[in-house]
Amino acid sequence: MTVEEVLSELKEKIQKRLPVGITISSLEFEGPELVLYTKEPRKFADNGDIIRTLAKDIRKRITVRPDPEVLAEPDDAIKKIEQIVPAEAKITDYFFDMDRGEVVIEAEKPGLVIGRHGAMLRDITKSIGWSPKVVRTPPIESSIIKNIRQYMRVESKARKTILRQIGKKIHRDLTSKDSWIRITALGGCREVGRSSYLLSTPETRVLIDCGVNLGSENNGTPYLYAPEVSPINQIDAVVLTHAHLDHSGLLPLLYKYGYDGPLYLTPPTRDLALLLQLDYIEVAVREGKKAPYDSAMIREALKHTIMLNYGEVTDIAPDIRLTFYNAGHILGSSIAHFHIGEGLYNIAFTGDFKYEPTRLFDPAVNDFPRLEALVMESTYGGARDYQPSRREAEHKLHTVVKQTIDRGGKVLIPAFAVGRSQEVMIVLEEAIRTGVLGDVSVYLDGMIWEATAIHTTHPEYLNSELRTQIFHKGLNPFLSDNFIRVKSNKRRDIINGDPCVILATSGMLNGGPVMEYLKAFAPDERNTLVFVGYQAEGTLGRRIQKGWKELPFSIEGKTETIKVNMDVETVDGFSGHSDRRQLMNFVRRMNPCPERIFLSHGEESKCLDLASSLYKKYKIETRVPMNLETIRLI
């Protein structure tokens, strides 16, 4: 059956199920969605259950769009929207997309535009005909969010064409009578970095992550030339678990080499991945290295993104459905669960995950409808990889900061822009607000400010406690007056100023604005350097941790030695990865328990140690694949 015949059959089914007096003029597949065009959008809005019932009956994601002839003029539509929506919603912008019959409403309080159970949106549709879509005005201005939204508006027509092509591929007929499933390890096995897997069936090939190993010159990229992957333009879909570069760094390269299909991710992952990829190529150019792609390829990847929220079951191929679940690692990080065939097999890829409540996120989900196999990270899978409790870590950080400030010093915290920085910010904000620490300024330098702005744009992805604070108590800790953005021309003022805390990139002291502060602060014994993240072998951060007391710096073209007299402290417990105990508990409490577990994203010894322990304790078949190994699941 052709796609056109499928659409014709669906139209007939849907029309029979619609109440008398409601008709649809046409249907289209756009990506995973079935789009219904109607001249009666107001009647659909009158009955909010119609679409839910239809979606359940035909097992498709459904969107209703109005025919252009029934749309109010934009100026009239704005007036009517502002009569319906309370002023407290603080609408800041509108965008009318004629091709989609959609009005994008940007508001500081989107919940007030949506209304209880979407009642306000239905009222808007009934009044103006347009389908309203609500987005949050970033509480902290974000150039990344602004540029993404502008670009997606400009590319609206091109995206519609892309989505229709994707829709046809997803809803094509099954052609093979064979039934097998394989996974191929393309990177990140028995190592950390360049994570990538290929999931294959007779019908479909799905790439999960495509990262870069920033610490390796020779083995920095996944094995994209492997026969299982070639040709790249025959891959059906790419799924991204989260934004960190060891998972997302080489995704734009796929579009450079001919891939033209969808990229599935959560909304925060889209925004953070763009931020990190742009920084990645900018740093490469600055260091005189050849970037693997340019910003045009990043934009091409962005144009192909399809955003999914947690829990949305979505067709991504004729024989595969995808659902994202919270991974608790960074903002928008996901466990990708694949349902293959009609109940044939289920496999989940954890990406990086944290099985513990943190200041930012609820713990990773380990409850699934069905699960036969699990591909799991093992970063801290070693027998001795135990981290102190979060409470101990926070207490130590409070103590170090207080002691340093009291003696007139400054606290320098090298941190990764995404995840670790925001965890530390939340801890410091609460300590200042509750009087544990005094009224100290906390300066944010490098990408941290922009990454934090993205966090404030997606509060619904934060944990339940933070959501309650933000939505019901009107308290957003990221907006504290104690957090101050640093622009490069102000660094000298901070260095010469009063006692303070500085969060700056990079996290391992291998470049970035943190180096200017380190050079200035290291000789003064009143100051403190605080490591809150892992320091890899070979980095300057690791050397200082080991006790180096003299550091070579290039100053005005000459190499000078700076003495390290400042205190050096390591505060463990802020990691976004699960430690050994949490990894074991994640599996122990899984529902259902998988039949097979494959371990990756860890040093070889840690993967093997964890695999052995899981097998001995739970009698689950475990394997530690090697890169380029292909495993048949059924």
Buried (B, 14 or more C-beta within 10 A) or exposed (E): EEBEEBBEEBBEEBEEEBEEEBEBEEBBBBBBBBBBBBBBBBBBBBBEEBBEEBBEEBEBBBBBBBBEEBBBEBEEBBEBBEEBBEEEBBBEEBBBBEEBBBBBBBBBBBBBBBBEEBEBBBBBBBBBBBBBBBBBBBBBEBEBBEBBBEBBEEBBEEBBEBBBBBBBBBBBEEEEEEEEBBBBBBBBBBBBBBBBBBBBBBBBBBBBBBBBBBBEEEBBBBBBEBEBBEEBEEBBBBBBBBBBBBBBBBBBBBBBBEBBBBBBBBBBBBBBBBBBBBBBBEBBEEEEEEBBBEBEBBBBBBBBBBBBEBEEBBBBBBBBBBBBBBBBBBBBBBBBBBBBBEEBBBBBBBBBBBBBBBBBBBBBBBEBEEBBBBBBBBBBBBEEBEBBEBEEBBBBBBEBBBBBBEEEBBBBBBBBBBBBBBBBBBBBBBBBBEEBBEEBBBBBBBBBBBBBBBBBBBBBBBBEEBBEBBBEEEBBBBEBEBBBBBEEEBBEEBBEEEBBBBBBBBBBBBEBBBBBBBBBBBEBEBBBBBBBBBBBEEBBBBBBBEEEEEBEBEEEEEEEEBEBEBBBBBBBBBBBBBBBBBBBBBBEEBEEBBEBBBBBBBBEEBBBBBBEBBBEEBEBEBBBBEBBBBBEBE
